[in-house]
Each structure stands twice: as C-alpha cells, then as structure tokens.
Amino acid sequence: MAMSKKFNAVTESRKWRIATGKKLSKMSQEKRMEYLNSNIEEKLAALVTKPPVKKNRSHSRKVMAS
C-alpha cells in the first residue's frame, strides 16, 4: 500500500523560488542589492563561529594483506 507524501520539498522549493523571484523583480537594482546583502555580517559571523562537525572515525577500514 503506497503512502502519499505530506510534504514535497521539490514543490515547496519551486514555490519559494517563484515567490522570491517575483518579490525581487519588483525592486530596483539598488533595493535588490540592499535586500540581498542585509544582515550579511551576521550571516558571515554565524558561519565563522559555527563549530566544525566531528566525524566518528571508530570504524576505520583495515587493509588485509594477501
């Protein structure tokens, strides 16, 4: 028995891109750049201060000699 998806990420992404494109196309180039660059310092700071993800290396592969 097949289950239907409740959330379709592709469809939602497409809707978001279309809505964002419409919003940006209504703005002048100066306003568009201001909007897209707003809070850029906060975004960059969040990337810099984000701790790196540690990978679990306990399952290393061993090469067997033949």
Summary of the structure (lengths in Angstrom):
residues: 66
radius of gyration: 22.2
end to end distance: 48.4
largest distance: 68.2
contacts: 76
relative contact order: 0.06
helix: 55%
strand: 0%
